[in-house]
Amino acid sequence: MPTTRPAAVPTTHPTSSPADAADHPAQWRVPVIGGLPADQRLLGGVRELATSVVAALLDRVPVYRRLPREQLTGELTRDTERRIRALAHAVRTGLPAPAQEFTAVRETAARRAEEGLPLDAVLLAHHLGLEVCWEFLTRDAHAGDAADLLLLNRLLLDQLRRAATAACAGYLDGQRSAGDRRSTARQSLLTALLAGTPAEEAAARAGTELPAGYAVLCLSLADHPDEHSPGIDPGIAARRKLRRFGAELDHRTRQSALTALTPSGGLVLVPLDAPPDRSADPSDGTVTEDVWPQLAAALAVAARAADVPVLAGAAAAVPAEVPGAAALAYEVLDVARAFGRPPGLHRLDDVLLEYQLTRPSRARSRLAALLEPLVDGGELLTTLRTHLAGGLNRRHTASALHLHPNTVDYRLRRIAVLTGLDPARPADVLRITAAIAARTAEAAPPAR
């Protein structure tokens, strides 16, 4: 049976609002519920409360079940714990939570808007959070706690009002972001550059000047595992992946890059301080040696932020020749993808042989035909590819294919009989490599 205590006479009248107390913070007395100050009760149960709030969201707001699990256990849970600590601060001081807490509420609501969650679900999340906190605070209340409970209730309602206002504003900010004027101007600049039309006016509207040149990156982003996980909305997972990738790329390029990205990839133009050297090929200007490693590192960090492999073809050009550089970057991406190159940034110099062998010609078709006798024996072609990729090491080939080395030897002899090309003969290795490149190019669809 709960004990009772005499009703305390607060120095602030029990019907005073937190706004009244804010005018006279020295008069504020922390509400005591069940013999324990309410702020201490909140801080002592932060973990338990955050878990309960997330569980209530999943149970009563079905749209939150579409979020990736790592978002629920990570970002959403951390945000909830932060809100609870901010609420404890308000209970302890009688003042609203610090302004930065409501800025964080606004930013979080903007992200929910970008992810496609409806506004009513975002607002209901705040209501549910305070409802769970109220039940937690009052479950051990004594019969004499009425005045403190009333004071606490008014404070929680004030916090809810402020949080809902910030969330609404942030949600509208998120919806407006795609139509932001600066973003529109930057997209117009990108369009002009890709079309090969004069871009000086578009650059001025975007608040910038045309740089000496651009590094043009054509990207292919792999799917995130969450995009194929049962019960998770693939659209939300894809947008989260793209948002993380774009944010990190913006940070690494100091928000100077022009981008046209979708969840599967797209195009990025990174300004260069010096004009590319176009003496060799106007559509593939070379840049100072430290630029490409820096871009490769930035791309790798952005890929880690998105948690997906990213493959890129790259070229450089002065602004007027961006269309040719973009076409070359697409072709380099085609080649890198067709030949199973690892994730990362690839230039023409990285795929020179493969690029040349994959250009359409009668010679390419003839080279591809050299391996036609192996088509019916699929394991022979796989063995040959693996053997070449492993540096012609039979033990490596056997290990990669889970075969006995003697089986590898038998297959290599069979290949020599069927094609007349012996992988053990150095003179034939170049023809075999070229034939595999040509066959890969004939079978691969263009990345574009």
KOLZA-126362 format. One record per residue (C-alpha): residue in three letters; z, x, y. Coordinates in steps of 0.1 Angstrom, whole numbers, plus 2048, in hexadecimal, padded with zeros to 3 digits. Example, Ala and Ser with C-alpha at 12.3 -4.5 7.8 and 13.67 -1.06 7.14 Angstrom:
2
{aa->ALA	zz->84E	xx->87B	yy->7D3}
{aa->SER	zz->847	xx->889	yy->7F5}
% end
This chain:
448
{aa->MET	zz->800	xx->800	yy->800}
{aa->PRO	zz->7F6	xx->810	yy->821}
{aa->THR	zz->812	xx->81B	yy->838}
{aa->THR	zz->813	xx->80E	yy->85B}
{aa->ARG	zz->81B	xx->820	yy->87B}
{aa->PRO	zz->823	xx->812	yy->89D}
{aa->ALA	zz->804	xx->80D	yy->8B2}
{aa->ALA	zz->800	xx->82B	yy->8C9}
{aa->VAL	zz->7FC	xx->823	yy->8ED}
{aa->PRO	zz->7DE	xx->837	yy->8F8}
{aa->THR	zz->7DD	xx->847	yy->91A}
{aa->THR	zz->7BA	xx->839	yy->91D}
{aa->HIS	zz->7B9	xx->813	yy->918}
{aa->PRO	zz->7AD	xx->80A	yy->8F5}
{aa->THR	zz->790	xx->7F6	yy->903}
{aa->SER	zz->784	xx->813	yy->918}
{aa->SER	zz->762	xx->820	yy->90F}
{aa->PRO	zz->75A	xx->845	yy->909}
{aa->ALA	zz->747	xx->844	yy->92A}
{aa->ASP	zz->767	xx->83B	yy->93B}
{aa->ALA	zz->779	xx->857	yy->929}
{aa->ALA	zz->75D	xx->86F	yy->934}
{aa->ASP	zz->767	xx->868	yy->958}
{aa->HIS	zz->78B	xx->873	yy->94F}
{aa->PRO	zz->789	xx->88A	yy->931}
{aa->ALA	zz->7AC	xx->896	yy->936}
{aa->GLN	zz->7B9	xx->873	yy->92D}
{aa->TRP	zz->7A6	xx->872	yy->90C}
{aa->ARG	zz->7BB	xx->86F	yy->8EC}
{aa->VAL	zz->7AA	xx->876	yy->8CB}
{aa->PRO	zz->7AB	xx->857	yy->8B5}
{aa->VAL	zz->7C2	xx->85B	yy->897}
{aa->ILE	zz->7B7	xx->848	yy->877}
{aa->GLY	zz->7CE	xx->847	yy->859}
{aa->GLY	zz->7E4	xx->862	yy->868}
{aa->LEU	zz->7C8	xx->87B	yy->86D}
{aa->PRO	zz->7B4	xx->882	yy->88D}
{aa->ALA	zz->792	xx->873	yy->889}
{aa->ASP	zz->780	xx->893	yy->893}
{aa->GLN	zz->792	xx->8A7	yy->878}
{aa->ARG	zz->78A	xx->88C	yy->85E}
{aa->LEU	zz->765	xx->88E	yy->867}
{aa->LEU	zz->764	xx->8B4	yy->866}
{aa->GLY	zz->776	xx->8B5	yy->845}
{aa->GLY	zz->75D	xx->89E	yy->835}
{aa->VAL	zz->73C	xx->8AC	yy->844}
{aa->ARG	zz->72C	xx->8B4	yy->823}
{aa->GLU	zz->737	xx->894	yy->812}
{aa->LEU	zz->72C	xx->87F	yy->82F}
{aa->ALA	zz->709	xx->890	yy->832}
{aa->THR	zz->703	xx->88A	yy->80D}
{aa->SER	zz->70E	xx->865	yy->810}
{aa->VAL	zz->6F7	xx->860	yy->82E}
{aa->VAL	zz->6D9	xx->86E	yy->81D}
{aa->ALA	zz->6E1	xx->859	yy->7FE}
{aa->ALA	zz->6E3	xx->83A	yy->814}
{aa->LEU	zz->6C2	xx->842	yy->824}
{aa->LEU	zz->6B1	xx->844	yy->802}
{aa->ASP	zz->6C1	xx->824	yy->7F6}
{aa->ARG	zz->6BC	xx->80E	yy->815}
{aa->VAL	zz->69D	xx->81D	yy->826}
{aa->PRO	zz->683	xx->821	yy->80B}
{aa->VAL	zz->66B	xx->834	yy->821}
{aa->TYR	zz->682	xx->852	yy->820}
{aa->ARG	zz->67C	xx->855	yy->7FA}
{aa->ARG	zz->659	xx->861	yy->802}
{aa->LEU	zz->666	xx->880	yy->812}
{aa->PRO	zz->665	xx->8A1	yy->7FE}
{aa->ARG	zz->685	xx->8AA	yy->7EC}
{aa->GLU	zz->689	xx->8CB	yy->7FF}
{aa->GLN	zz->688	xx->8B7	yy->820}
{aa->LEU	zz->6A3	xx->8A0	yy->814}
{aa->THR	zz->6BA	xx->8BB	yy->807}
{aa->GLY	zz->6B1	xx->8D3	yy->823}
{aa->GLU	zz->6A7	xx->8C8	yy->846}
{aa->LEU	zz->6B4	xx->8A4	yy->844}
{aa->THR	zz->6D5	xx->8AE	yy->835}
{aa->ARG	zz->6DA	xx->8CA	yy->84F}
{aa->ASP	zz->6D1	xx->8B3	yy->86B}
{aa->THR	zz->6EA	xx->899	yy->85F}
{aa->GLU	zz->706	xx->8B3	yy->85D}
{aa->ARG	zz->6FE	xx->8BD	yy->880}
{aa->ARG	zz->700	xx->899	yy->88C}
{aa->ILE	zz->722	xx->895	yy->87B}
{aa->ARG	zz->730	xx->8B4	yy->88C}
{aa->ALA	zz->723	xx->8A7	yy->8AE}
{aa->LEU	zz->734	xx->886	yy->8A8}
{aa->ALA	zz->755	xx->899	yy->8A0}
{aa->HIS	zz->751	xx->8AB	yy->8C1}
{aa->ALA	zz->74D	xx->889	yy->8D3}
{aa->VAL	zz->76C	xx->87B	yy->8C1}
{aa->ARG	zz->780	xx->89A	yy->8CA}
{aa->THR	zz->777	xx->89B	yy->8EF}
{aa->GLY	zz->76F	xx->877	yy->8F8}
{aa->LEU	zz->74E	xx->884	yy->907}
{aa->PRO	zz->72B	xx->87E	yy->8FA}
{aa->ALA	zz->71D	xx->899	yy->8E3}
{aa->PRO	zz->70D	xx->8B7	yy->8F5}
{aa->ALA	zz->6EB	xx->8B0	yy->903}
{aa->GLN	zz->6DA	xx->8C8	yy->8EB}
{aa->GLU	zz->6E5	xx->8B2	yy->8CE}
{aa->PHE	zz->6D1	xx->895	yy->8DC}
{aa->THR	zz->6B4	xx->8AD	yy->8E2}
{aa->ALA	zz->6B6	xx->8B5	yy->8BD}
{aa->VAL	zz->6B5	xx->890	yy->8B5}
{aa->ARG	zz->696	xx->88C	yy->8CB}
{aa->GLU	zz->684	xx->8A9	yy->8BA}
{aa->THR	zz->68D	xx->89C	yy->897}
{aa->ALA	zz->67F	xx->87A	yy->8A0}
{aa->ALA	zz->65F	xx->88A	yy->8AC}
{aa->ARG	zz->65B	xx->89B	yy->88A}
{aa->ARG	zz->660	xx->87A	yy->878}
{aa->ALA	zz->645	xx->86A	yy->88E}
{aa->GLU	zz->62D	xx->887	yy->885}
{aa->GLU	zz->635	xx->881	yy->860}
{aa->GLY	zz->62C	xx->85C	yy->863}
{aa->LEU	zz->64E	xx->84C	yy->85E}
{aa->PRO	zz->652	xx->82B	yy->871}
{aa->LEU	zz->668	xx->829	yy->890}
{aa->ASP	zz->67F	xx->80E	yy->881}
{aa->ALA	zz->687	xx->825	yy->863}
{aa->VAL	zz->690	xx->842	yy->87B}
{aa->LEU	zz->6A7	xx->82C	yy->88F}
{aa->LEU	zz->6B7	xx->81C	yy->870}
{aa->ALA	zz->6BF	xx->83F	yy->864}
{aa->HIS	zz->6D6	xx->844	yy->883}
{aa->HIS	zz->6E7	xx->822	yy->87D}
{aa->LEU	zz->6ED	xx->829	yy->859}
{aa->GLY	zz->6FB	xx->84C	yy->861}
{aa->LEU	zz->715	xx->83D	yy->879}
{aa->GLU	zz->71C	xx->821	yy->860}
{aa->VAL	zz->724	xx->83A	yy->845}
{aa->CYS	zz->73A	xx->84E	yy->85D}
{aa->TRP	zz->74D	xx->82F	yy->868}
{aa->GLU	zz->754	xx->825	yy->844}
{aa->PHE	zz->760	xx->848	yy->83C}
{aa->LEU	zz->777	xx->84A	yy->85B}
{aa->THR	zz->787	xx->828	yy->855}
{aa->ARG	zz->78B	xx->827	yy->830}
{aa->ASP	zz->7AF	xx->834	yy->833}
{aa->ALA	zz->7B8	xx->822	yy->853}
{aa->HIS	zz->7DC	xx->816	yy->857}
{aa->ALA	zz->7E6	xx->7F3	yy->863}
{aa->GLY	zz->7F1	xx->802	yy->885}
{aa->ASP	zz->7D0	xx->814	yy->88C}
{aa->ALA	zz->7BF	xx->7F6	yy->89E}
{aa->ALA	zz->7BF	xx->805	yy->8C0}
{aa->ASP	zz->7B1	xx->827	yy->8B4}
{aa->LEU	zz->797	xx->815	yy->89F}
{aa->LEU	zz->78B	xx->801	yy->8BD}
{aa->LEU	zz->789	xx->821	yy->8D2}
{aa->LEU	zz->776	xx->833	yy->8B6}
{aa->ASN	zz->75E	xx->815	yy->8B2}
{aa->ARG	zz->755	xx->816	yy->8D7}
{aa->LEU	zz->74F	xx->83B	yy->8D5}
{aa->LEU	zz->738	xx->838	yy->8B6}
{aa->LEU	zz->724	xx->81D	yy->8C7}
{aa->ASP	zz->71F	xx->833	yy->8E5}
{aa->GLN	zz->713	xx->84F	yy->8CF}
{aa->LEU	zz->6FB	xx->838	yy->8BD}
{aa->ARG	zz->6ED	xx->82B	yy->8DE}
{aa->ARG	zz->6E6	xx->84F	yy->8EA}
{aa->ALA	zz->6D7	xx->85A	yy->8C8}
{aa->ALA	zz->6C1	xx->83B	yy->8C6}
{aa->THR	zz->6B4	xx->841	yy->8E9}
{aa->ALA	zz->6AC	xx->866	yy->8E2}
{aa->ALA	zz->69C	xx->85D	yy->8C0}
{aa->CYS	zz->685	xx->843	yy->8D1}
{aa->ALA	zz->67A	xx->85B	yy->8EB}
{aa->GLY	zz->674	xx->877	yy->8D2}
{aa->TYR	zz->661	xx->860	yy->8BB}
{aa->LEU	zz->649	xx->857	yy->8D8}
{aa->ASP	zz->646	xx->87C	yy->8E0}
{aa->GLY	zz->63B	xx->882	yy->8BD}
{aa->GLN	zz->621	xx->867	yy->8BE}
{aa->ARG	zz->614	xx->873	yy->8DF}
{aa->SER	zz->611	xx->897	yy->8D4}
{aa->ALA	zz->5EE	xx->893	yy->8C5}
{aa->GLY	zz->5E1	xx->886	yy->8E5}
{aa->ASP	zz->5F1	xx->8A0	yy->8FB}
{aa->ARG	zz->5DA	xx->8AA	yy->918}
{aa->ARG	zz->5DD	xx->8CF	yy->911}
{aa->SER	zz->5D6	xx->8CA	yy->8ED}
{aa->THR	zz->5B7	xx->8B6	yy->8F5}
{aa->ALA	zz->5AB	xx->8D1	yy->90E}
{aa->ARG	zz->5B0	xx->8EC	yy->8F3}
{aa->GLN	zz->59C	xx->8D8	yy->8DA}
{aa->SER	zz->580	xx->8D4	yy->8F3}
{aa->LEU	zz->580	xx->8FA	yy->8F8}
{aa->LEU	zz->57E	xx->8FF	yy->8D3}
{aa->THR	zz->561	xx->8E6	yy->8D0}
{aa->ALA	zz->54E	xx->8F8	yy->8EB}
{aa->LEU	zz->553	xx->91A	yy->8DB}
{aa->LEU	zz->547	xx->90D	yy->8B9}
{aa->ALA	zz->529	xx->8FC	yy->8C8}
{aa->GLY	zz->51F	xx->91C	yy->8DA}
{aa->THR	zz->51E	xx->90B	yy->8FC}
{aa->PRO	zz->52D	xx->91A	yy->91C}
{aa->ALA	zz->552	xx->918	yy->919}
{aa->GLU	zz->55F	xx->924	yy->93A}
{aa->GLU	zz->566	xx->901	yy->948}
{aa->ALA	zz->576	xx->8F6	yy->928}
{aa->ALA	zz->58D	xx->915	yy->929}
{aa->ALA	zz->597	xx->90D	yy->94D}
{aa->ARG	zz->5A0	xx->8E9	yy->944}
{aa->ALA	zz->5B5	xx->8F8	yy->928}
{aa->GLY	zz->5C7	xx->90D	yy->941}
{aa->THR	zz->5BA	xx->92F	yy->934}
{aa->GLU	zz->59E	xx->948	yy->937}
{aa->LEU	zz->586	xx->951	yy->91C}
{aa->PRO	zz->592	xx->971	yy->90A}
{aa->ALA	zz->57D	xx->990	yy->903}
{aa->GLY	zz->577	xx->983	yy->8E0}
{aa->TYR	zz->584	xx->96D	yy->8C3}
{aa->ALA	zz->58F	xx->974	yy->8A0}
{aa->VAL	zz->581	xx->957	yy->88C}
{aa->LEU	zz->595	xx->94C	yy->86D}
{aa->CYS	zz->588	xx->932	yy->855}
{aa->LEU	zz->5A6	xx->926	yy->840}
{aa->SER	zz->5AB	xx->916	yy->81E}
{aa->LEU	zz->5CE	xx->908	yy->819}
{aa->ALA	zz->5D9	xx->900	yy->7F5}
{aa->ASP	zz->5EC	xx->8E0	yy->7EE}
{aa->HIS	zz->611	xx->8E1	yy->7EF}
{aa->PRO	zz->622	xx->8D7	yy->7CE}
{aa->ASP	zz->632	xx->8B9	yy->7E1}
{aa->GLU	zz->60F	xx->8AB	yy->7E7}
{aa->HIS	zz->60D	xx->8A4	yy->7C1}
{aa->SER	zz->632	xx->89C	yy->7BA}
{aa->PRO	zz->639	xx->878	yy->7AD}
{aa->GLY	zz->64A	xx->862	yy->7C6}
{aa->ILE	zz->643	xx->878	yy->7E4}
{aa->ASP	zz->62A	xx->86C	yy->7FE}
{aa->PRO	zz->60E	xx->886	yy->7FC}
{aa->GLY	zz->604	xx->880	yy->821}
{aa->ILE	zz->627	xx->889	yy->82D}
{aa->ALA	zz->628	xx->8A8	yy->817}
{aa->ALA	zz->606	xx->8B3	yy->824}
{aa->ARG	zz->60F	xx->8AD	yy->848}
{aa->ARG	zz->630	xx->8C0	yy->844}
{aa->LYS	zz->61D	xx->8DD	yy->835}
{aa->LEU	zz->604	xx->8DE	yy->851}
{aa->ARG	zz->61E	xx->8DB	yy->86C}
{aa->ARG	zz->632	xx->8F8	yy->85E}
{aa->PHE	zz->612	xx->90D	yy->85B}
{aa->GLY	zz->606	xx->905	yy->87E}
{aa->ALA	zz->628	xx->90A	yy->88E}
{aa->GLU	zz->62B	xx->92D	yy->87F}
{aa->LEU	zz->607	xx->936	yy->887}
{aa->ASP	zz->60D	xx->92A	yy->8AB}
{aa->HIS	zz->62C	xx->940	yy->8AD}
{aa->ARG	zz->61B	xx->95F	yy->89F}
{aa->THR	zz->5FD	xx->95B	yy->8B7}
{aa->ARG	zz->613	xx->952	yy->8D5}
{aa->GLN	zz->603	xx->92F	yy->8D5}
{aa->SER	zz->5E2	xx->93F	yy->8E0}
{aa->ALA	zz->5CD	xx->935	yy->8C2}
{aa->LEU	zz->5B5	xx->918	yy->8C2}
{aa->THR	zz->5B8	xx->905	yy->8A1}
{aa->ALA	zz->5A6	xx->8E9	yy->88F}
{aa->LEU	zz->5BB	xx->8E4	yy->870}
{aa->THR	zz->5BF	xx->8CA	yy->854}
{aa->PRO	zz->5D7	xx->8CC	yy->836}
{aa->SER	zz->5BA	xx->8DC	yy->822}
{aa->GLY	zz->5B1	xx->8F7	yy->83C}
{aa->GLY	zz->59B	xx->8FB	yy->85B}
{aa->LEU	zz->593	xx->913	yy->876}
{aa->VAL	zz->5A8	xx->92A	yy->88D}
{aa->LEU	zz->59C	xx->93E	yy->8AB}
{aa->VAL	zz->5B4	xx->959	yy->8B6}
{aa->PRO	zz->5AD	xx->96A	yy->8D8}
{aa->LEU	zz->5A7	xx->98F	yy->8D8}
{aa->ASP	zz->5B0	xx->9A6	yy->8F5}
{aa->ALA	zz->592	xx->9BD	yy->8F0}
{aa->PRO	zz->56E	xx->9B3	yy->8E8}
{aa->PRO	zz->562	xx->9B8	yy->8C4}
{aa->ASP	zz->54A	xx->9D4	yy->8BD}
{aa->ARG	zz->529	xx->9C2	yy->8B6}
{aa->SER	zz->513	xx->9E1	yy->8B0}
{aa->ALA	zz->511	xx->9DA	yy->88A}
{aa->ASP	zz->50D	xx->9B5	yy->889}
{aa->PRO	zz->512	xx->99D	yy->8A7}
{aa->SER	zz->521	xx->982	yy->890}
{aa->ASP	zz->53A	xx->99A	yy->881}
{aa->GLY	zz->549	xx->9AF	yy->89D}
{aa->THR	zz->563	xx->9C8	yy->893}
{aa->VAL	zz->584	xx->9CA	yy->8A6}
{aa->THR	zz->59F	xx->9E4	yy->8AA}
{aa->GLU	zz->5AE	xx->9ED	yy->889}
{aa->ASP	zz->5D1	xx->9DF	yy->890}
{aa->VAL	zz->5C5	xx->9BC	yy->897}
{aa->TRP	zz->5BB	xx->9B1	yy->874}
{aa->PRO	zz->5DC	xx->9BD	yy->864}
{aa->GLN	zz->5EF	xx->9AA	yy->87F}
{aa->LEU	zz->5DB	xx->98A	yy->878}
{aa->ALA	zz->5DE	xx->98F	yy->853}
{aa->ALA	zz->604	xx->992	yy->857}
{aa->ALA	zz->606	xx->973	yy->86D}
{aa->LEU	zz->5F1	xx->95F	yy->854}
{aa->ALA	zz->608	xx->96A	yy->838}
{aa->VAL	zz->628	xx->95F	yy->84B}
{aa->ALA	zz->618	xx->93E	yy->853}
{aa->ALA	zz->60E	xx->939	yy->82F}
{aa->ARG	zz->632	xx->940	yy->824}
{aa->ALA	zz->63F	xx->927	yy->83E}
{aa->ALA	zz->628	xx->90C	yy->82F}
{aa->ASP	zz->631	xx->918	yy->80C}
{aa->VAL	zz->60C	xx->918	yy->800}
{aa->PRO	zz->5F2	xx->933	yy->7FA}
{aa->VAL	zz->5D9	xx->937	yy->816}
{aa->LEU	zz->5B7	xx->947	yy->813}
{aa->ALA	zz->5A3	xx->951	yy->832}
{aa->GLY	zz->581	xx->95E	yy->83B}
{aa->ALA	zz->580	xx->971	yy->85C}
{aa->ALA	zz->567	xx->97F	yy->875}
{aa->ALA	zz->568	xx->988	yy->89A}
{aa->ALA	zz->551	xx->981	yy->8B7}
{aa->VAL	zz->54F	xx->97E	yy->8DD}
{aa->PRO	zz->553	xx->95A	yy->8E9}
{aa->ALA	zz->52E	xx->953	yy->8EB}
{aa->GLU	zz->528	xx->95D	yy->8C7}
{aa->VAL	zz->545	xx->94A	yy->8B7}
{aa->PRO	zz->52D	xx->932	yy->8A4}
{aa->GLY	zz->51E	xx->950	yy->890}
{aa->ALA	zz->541	xx->95E	yy->889}
{aa->ALA	zz->54D	xx->93D	yy->87D}
{aa->ALA	zz->52F	xx->939	yy->866}
{aa->LEU	zz->536	xx->95C	yy->858}
{aa->ALA	zz->55B	xx->955	yy->854}
{aa->TYR	zz->552	xx->936	yy->83F}
{aa->GLU	zz->53B	xx->94A	yy->829}
{aa->VAL	zz->555	xx->965	yy->824}
{aa->LEU	zz->56E	xx->94A	yy->81A}
{aa->ASP	zz->554	xx->93C	yy->802}
{aa->VAL	zz->550	xx->95E	yy->7F1}
{aa->ALA	zz->576	xx->966	yy->7F0}
{aa->ARG	zz->57D	xx->944	yy->7E0}
{aa->ALA	zz->561	xx->946	yy->7C7}
{aa->PHE	zz->56C	xx->968	yy->7BB}
{aa->GLY	zz->591	xx->960	yy->7B9}
{aa->ARG	zz->59C	xx->977	yy->7D4}
{aa->PRO	zz->5C2	xx->975	yy->7DB}
{aa->PRO	zz->5D0	xx->961	yy->7F8}
{aa->GLY	zz->5CE	xx->972	yy->819}
{aa->LEU	zz->5B5	xx->97D	yy->833}
{aa->HIS	zz->593	xx->98A	yy->828}
{aa->ARG	zz->576	xx->998	yy->83D}
{aa->LEU	zz->552	xx->9A0	yy->835}
{aa->ASP	zz->55C	xx->9C4	yy->82E}
{aa->ASP	zz->574	xx->9B8	yy->813}
{aa->VAL	zz->558	xx->9A5	yy->800}
{aa->LEU	zz->539	xx->9B9	yy->808}
{aa->LEU	zz->52B	xx->9BB	yy->7E4}
{aa->GLU	zz->534	xx->997	yy->7DB}
{aa->TYR	zz->526	xx->98B	yy->7FC}
{aa->GLN	zz->505	xx->99C	yy->7F7}
{aa->LEU	zz->502	xx->992	yy->7D2}
{aa->THR	zz->509	xx->96D	yy->7DB}
{aa->ARG	zz->4EC	xx->969	yy->7F4}
{aa->PRO	zz->4D2	xx->951	yy->7E6}
{aa->SER	zz->4B3	xx->964	yy->7D7}
{aa->ARG	zz->49E	xx->966	yy->7B8}
{aa->ALA	zz->4B1	xx->986	yy->7AF}
{aa->ARG	zz->4D2	xx->973	yy->7B0}
{aa->SER	zz->4C5	xx->959	yy->798}
{aa->ARG	zz->4B8	xx->974	yy->781}
{aa->LEU	zz->4D9	xx->986	yy->781}
{aa->ALA	zz->4EC	xx->967	yy->779}
{aa->ALA	zz->4D4	xx->960	yy->75C}
{aa->LEU	zz->4DE	xx->981	yy->74B}
{aa->LEU	zz->4FF	xx->970	yy->740}
{aa->GLU	zz->4EF	xx->950	yy->735}
{aa->PRO	zz->4F3	xx->959	yy->70F}
{aa->LEU	zz->519	xx->958	yy->714}
{aa->VAL	zz->51A	xx->935	yy->721}
{aa->ASP	zz->51E	xx->924	yy->6FF}
{aa->GLY	zz->53A	xx->93C	yy->6F6}
{aa->GLY	zz->552	xx->935	yy->713}
{aa->GLU	zz->56C	xx->94E	yy->707}
{aa->LEU	zz->553	xx->96B	yy->709}
{aa->LEU	zz->54C	xx->965	yy->72E}
{aa->THR	zz->571	xx->962	yy->735}
{aa->THR	zz->578	xx->982	yy->722}
{aa->LEU	zz->55D	xx->994	yy->735}
{aa->ARG	zz->56A	xx->989	yy->757}
{aa->THR	zz->58E	xx->992	yy->74D}
{aa->HIS	zz->583	xx->9B4	yy->740}
{aa->LEU	zz->571	xx->9BD	yy->760}
{aa->ALA	zz->58E	xx->9B0	yy->776}
{aa->GLY	zz->5A6	xx->9C5	yy->762}
{aa->GLY	zz->593	xx->9E6	yy->767}
{aa->LEU	zz->583	xx->9E6	yy->745}
{aa->ASN	zz->5A4	xx->9EB	yy->734}
{aa->ARG	zz->5A3	xx->9DB	yy->711}
{aa->ARG	zz->5C9	xx->9D9	yy->70E}
{aa->HIS	zz->5CC	xx->9C8	yy->730}
{aa->THR	zz->5B1	xx->9B0	yy->726}
{aa->ALA	zz->5C2	xx->9A8	yy->705}
{aa->SER	zz->5E4	xx->9A3	yy->717}
{aa->ALA	zz->5D4	xx->98C	yy->731}
{aa->LEU	zz->5C3	xx->977	yy->717}
{aa->HIS	zz->5DF	xx->978	yy->6FD}
{aa->LEU	zz->5C7	xx->989	yy->6E4}
{aa->HIS	zz->5C9	xx->9A6	yy->6CC}
{aa->PRO	zz->5B6	xx->9C5	yy->6DA}
{aa->ASN	zz->59F	xx->9C4	yy->6BB}
{aa->THR	zz->595	xx->9A0	yy->6C5}
{aa->VAL	zz->58C	xx->9AD	yy->6E8}
{aa->ASP	zz->577	xx->9C9	yy->6D8}
{aa->TYR	zz->565	xx->9AF	yy->6C2}
{aa->ARG	zz->55D	xx->999	yy->6E0}
{aa->LEU	zz->550	xx->9B6	yy->6F5}
{aa->ARG	zz->539	xx->9C0	yy->6D9}
{aa->ARG	zz->52D	xx->99C	yy->6D6}
{aa->ILE	zz->526	xx->99B	yy->6FB}
{aa->ALA	zz->511	xx->9BB	yy->6F8}
{aa->VAL	zz->4FD	xx->9AC	yy->6DC}
{aa->LEU	zz->4F6	xx->98B	yy->6EE}
{aa->THR	zz->4EE	xx->999	yy->710}
{aa->GLY	zz->4E3	xx->9BC	yy->70A}
{aa->LEU	zz->4FD	xx->9C7	yy->724}
{aa->ASP	zz->519	xx->9DC	yy->715}
{aa->PRO	zz->53A	xx->9DC	yy->72A}
{aa->ALA	zz->543	xx->9FD	yy->71A}
{aa->ARG	zz->524	xx->A0E	yy->729}
{aa->PRO	zz->529	xx->A18	yy->74D}
{aa->ALA	zz->505	xx->A13	yy->756}
{aa->ASP	zz->508	xx->9EE	yy->74C}
{aa->VAL	zz->528	xx->9E7	yy->75E}
{aa->LEU	zz->518	xx->9E3	yy->780}
{aa->ARG	zz->4FE	xx->9CB	yy->773}
{aa->ILE	zz->519	xx->9B6	yy->762}
{aa->THR	zz->52D	xx->9B6	yy->782}
{aa->ALA	zz->50F	xx->9AA	yy->796}
{aa->ALA	zz->506	xx->990	yy->77C}
{aa->ILE	zz->529	xx->981	yy->77D}
{aa->ALA	zz->528	xx->981	yy->7A3}
{aa->ALA	zz->506	xx->96F	yy->7A3}
{aa->ARG	zz->512	xx->956	yy->789}
{aa->THR	zz->531	xx->94F	yy->79C}
{aa->ALA	zz->51D	xx->949	yy->7BC}
{aa->GLU	zz->504	xx->932	yy->7AA}
{aa->ALA	zz->521	xx->91C	yy->79D}
{aa->ALA	zz->538	xx->91B	yy->7BB}
{aa->PRO	zz->535	xx->8FF	yy->7D5}
{aa->PRO	zz->537	xx->90A	yy->7F9}
{aa->ALA	zz->55A	xx->909	yy->808}
{aa->ARG	zz->54D	xx->8F7	yy->827}
% end
